[in-house]
Amino acid sequence: MKRMITLPVASLVILFLFSCGNTTAQQEESQQAGIDAEQVANDWDAAKEAYHEIMSSTFHPAEEGDLEPLKTRHAELAGAAKKWAELPMPEGMKGKGLEALLQKLQAGSEAIGTEVSGGSDEALTASITALHDVFHDIVGLCDH
């Protein structure tokens, strides 16, 4: 009789310990995923701000007819776009069409180099203006 009671009680104790162990492991996994998701979002925001800083310092002078900042920083613009496009996208950003826009931003940023070395000032101004519009399309989707 004692054995019949001990076996179910022991089974319940083992089941309880096993489920507690899984809960702790699941909690740790969830916490790690949260940290990873936070890091992805932080990296994404940092890349967006890095691109914005270069875009700002090249586009606004170009609006006023000063293309020199763009001519000297076009490689930085392309590098920042590439870095941003290669980052993992935060969960809340997926499915908004940002992937295609980031690829367009990267391609356009790289193409500015061609404009700098062989295009007219008018073509360069048109290119940076179009690129600025793509950037604002991305930012607009990020904010929603």
N, C-alpha and C positions, 0 to 999 in steps of 0.2 A: 504494500500500500504506500509506504513511504517513497518507494522508487517511482511509483506512478505520479506522485505529486511533484517530486524533485525534477523529473524530466521536463514537464511542461514549464515549470518555473525557470529552470535553467535555459530552456529554449527562448523564453520571453526575455530573460536577461541578455542573452547573446544577441537576440534580434534588436533589443533596445540599444546595446552598445554599438552594434553594426550600423544602425540607422543614425546614431549620434555622430559616428565617425564620418559617414557620408555627408551629413549636414555640414559638419565643419569643413570638409574638403570642398563641398559645393559653395559654402560661404567664401572660402579662400579663393576659389576659382572666380566667383562673381566679383569679389573685390579686385582681383587682378584684372579682370575684364574691364571693370570701371576705371582702373588706373590706366590701362591701355587705351581705352576710349578717350579719356581725358588727355592723354599724351598726344593722340592722333589729332584731337581738336586743337590743342595748343600749337602743335607743329603746323597745322593748317592755317591757323590765325597768324602765326609768325611769318609764314611764307606769303600770305596775302598782304600783310603789312610791308614786308620787304619789297614786294613787287610794286605796291602802291607808292612807296617812297621814291623809287626810281622813276615810275611813271609820272608822278607829280613833278619831279625835278626836271623832267625832259619835256613833258607835254605842255605845261603852262608857259614856259619860255617860247616853245614852238608856236603857241597861239599868238604870241606877240611878235613873231617873225625871227626869234633867236633860236636857230637850230644847232648851235654849238654844243649845248649840253647833251642833246640827243646824239650828235655825231661822236661825242667822246664817251658816252655811257651806253651806247646801243648794245654792246656785248653783255654788260651787266643786266640789261633788260631781258635779253634772251636767256641768260643763265638763270635769272630769278623765275622766269616763266617756266623753264624746263624743270627746275626744282619743285615748283608748286604743282605742276602737272603730274609729276612722278610720285607725289605723296599719296598715302592712303587717304581716302575721303572719309570724313566723319559720317557716321550713320545717318544723321539728320539731313545730310546734303545729297545723299544718294537718290537717284531717280528723278532729279530735277532738270536733267539735261546739262549739268555742269561739266561732265566728262568731255562732251563735244566742244563746249565753249572753252575749256582749258586747253584742249588740243588746238583750237583755232587761235587762242592767245599765244600759245607756244610757237606755232607756225608763223604767225604774224610778227612776233617779236624777233624771231630769227630772220625773217625776210627784211626787216628794217636794216639789217647790216648790208644787204644788197643795195637797198635804196641809198644808204649812206655812201657807199663806194661808187655807185654808178648812176644814180638817179638825180633828177632835178630837185630843187628845193620845194617846188610845188608838189611833186610826187611824194617826197619825204613827209611833208606836212599832211598830205592826204592820208598817208599810211599811219602816222602816229595818231591822227584823229580817229581813224577807223579802229585802231587798236585800243584807244581810250574808250570808245563806245563798247567794245567787247568786254573790257575790264569792268565797266559799269553794269553791263548785263549780268556778269558773274556776281558782282557785289549785290546787285538787286535780288538775285536768287538766293544768295547766302542770307540775306536779311529776312527773307520770308520763311 
